[in-house]
Every structure is written in C-alpha cells, then in structure tokens.
Amino acid sequence: MTADDAAIIRALENRRFDAIVNQDFDTFAELAHHGLSYTHSNGALDTLTSYLDKCKSGYYIYHRIDHPIETITVVGDTAVVIGEMNADLTAGGVRKQLSNRSLAVWTRADGTWKFLAYQPTVKQV
C-alpha cells in the first residue's frame, strides 16, 4: 500500500457518501462496481441496481451522513475501509438515525477503483 492509495480511497469514500446525500445517483453508479453487494444494518441486501432503484424512488433519502474512517488497508487491488457511518435518513417513509460501524471494500479494475461491498453493523451503546 502506498500513501497515494489510501488518499485515493479516502477521497472516493467522500465522493460516494456525498453523492448519496446529494442524490447524485449517476456519480454513485460511476463509483460502484457492477457487482456491488450493499448490506444494510437491518440485514437487507441490495445489488447496485436495487439500491439505486430504492434511492431514486425515495425509499431511501439521506439527509446527513458523517463517516469517520479509522483505517484503510490496501492489499494488491483490494482496499478495505473500517470506520463509521452515522446518518439521518428516511427509509420507507420513516425518519431514522443510524450509528454504525462499517466496512467498505473497493477493488481496482482496469486501473480504476470501484466500490464493491458495504457492511454496516449497529454500534452497541
């Protein structure tokens, strides 16, 4: 891993969260791998298509997301991001606040980093 790899992944994480909050779904799709597995803190699983469909339909509306990063580990063409996702959102018409630990996986395909998987876990208080 180089410092450049970690800086690139950090910037990409910022872009993907900003894209969702700003409802810039084209940017999110551009950042994502076509095989994206997006797991939610309630255990539901979405593909890239099903997640974007839910966001575009207004099922998920993200009002705010804070996403501090604890570590970024790059091994070859895989990057693992450990951090948090703290958010205010509306899901299925219900306003919610999330406080999650999170794991994001990025893969380098044809020289470009793509968002491949996401797994949040509710933080215990």
N, C-alpha and C positions, 0 to 999 in steps of 0.2 A: 504494500500500500504506500502511496505517496501522499504528501500533504495536499497535492493538487486533487487527487481522487476524493479525499474527504471533503475538500472545499466544494467540489463539483456536486457531490451528493447532498451536502448541506443546502446548497443553492436550489437544487432540484426539489428537495423536500419543501422548501419555502414556496417554490412555484406551484407545486401540486396543491398545497393547502390553500394558498391564495386563490388559485383557480376555482376551487370548490366554493369558497366563501363568496367569491365574486361571480359565481355562476358562469364561469368561462369554461364551459364543458369541452370546447374544441381544444383548448390548451391541455386540460386534464387528459383527454384522449390521446393527444400527441405525446404526452409524457409516459403513458401507460403501455405496457406490453400487451399484445392481443390476447395473451393467456392469463391476464390478471385474475388472481383469486383475492377477493376483498371480503374478509370476515369481519362481522360486526361484534360489538361487545355482548350482544344477546345471543351469539352463536349463529346467526343467519349468515349465509354465504352468498356473495354475488360475483358474477363474472363482470368483465368490463362493460359489456352491453347491458346487463340487467341493472348494474349500479347506475350507469349514466341514464338509463330509462327512468329510474326512480328519481334521480336528481332533476332531470328535465321536466318530469310530470309534477314536481313539487312535493313528492312524498318525503324527500329529504331536503330541508332548507337549512343551511349552516349560517348562523348569524355571527359567530365568532369562534375562532379556533386558536388556542395557544399550543405550541408544540415544541417544548424544550427538548433538545437532543442530548442524551447522556453519552453515548458512544457511537462511532461509526467504524465498522470493521470491514475492510476490503480484502478479499482473498481471490486472486485471479480476476475473473469477470463477474464476481458477485459481491454486492455490498449489503451489509446488514446494519440497520439503524435501530438502536434501542433508545427509547425516550418516553415521552408522554403525549397524550392528546387530551386537552381539556377544552370542552366546547359547549356552546349554547346552540341548540338546533331545534328544529321542528321535525318530528318523524311521524308520519301518518297522522298529521294534524295535532299532535301532542307536543307541547314545548318541553324540552328536556335539557338537563345539564349533565355532561359527561366528565368523568375524571378517570382517565385510563392510563395504564402503562401500555406501551405499544412496541411492536416490532414491524419494521418495514424492510422489504427485500427489493433490491434493484439488481438488474442484470445488464451487462454490456453486450449488446447485439449489434454486429456490424459497426463497432466503434462508438455506438450511442447508448447511453444509459437509459434503461426503461424500467418503470415501476412494475414489479412482478407480483408482489404479495403484501398483504397487510393483515396484522393480527393484534387487535386491542384486547386488553384484559382490565376489567374494573379494578381500580385500586381499593384495597382494604383500608378502612379507617380505624 
